[in-house]
Amino acid sequence: MKPDKVLSLLGLSKKAGKIESGNFCVEKAVKAGKAYLVLIANDASANTKKDIENMCSYYEVPWKFYGDKDSLGTAIGNEYRVCVALTDEGFAKAIEKLL
């Protein structure tokens, strides 16, 4: 398996303390204006995807679908995560460039 640069950057941003993960924390970061990019797992439920997309659209935060719950969670040292928010503009731009 080749290394995934997006997941590597997620791990680095977690170590730097620039990630919020889980629905509640992501929602809080987006509403507070601290999120620069939200990544949503491809295997999240349709209702969850719609809720996060609508929230991000309203607060004008870019979002992308990437990976699955297990890969997002493993990248940041958790069991699984449906969504993660990057709270650092540099990390967010680097990941957007890769996507």
C-alpha positions, 0 to 999 in steps of 0.5 A: 500500500502506497502512503496517502499524502492527504492522510499523512497531512491529517496526522501532522495537523492532528499532532499540531493541534489543528484538527477538530473531529466528530460531528459535534466538534466539527459543527462547533468549529464551523459555526465559530468560524475556525474551520478552513476545510471539512473532510467528510467520509464517503461512507457516512450516511446520506443524512449526515452528509446532507447535514454537514454539507448544508452547514458548511454551505451556510457558513461558507466553509469548503468541504470535500468527500474523502476516504472512509470512516476508518481511514480518517479515524486512523489518520488522526489516531482514533477508531473512526471519524465521519468528519474532520475540520482543519482549523489551520489555513496552511494545512487546509490549502495543502490538502485542497491542493492534493484533492 
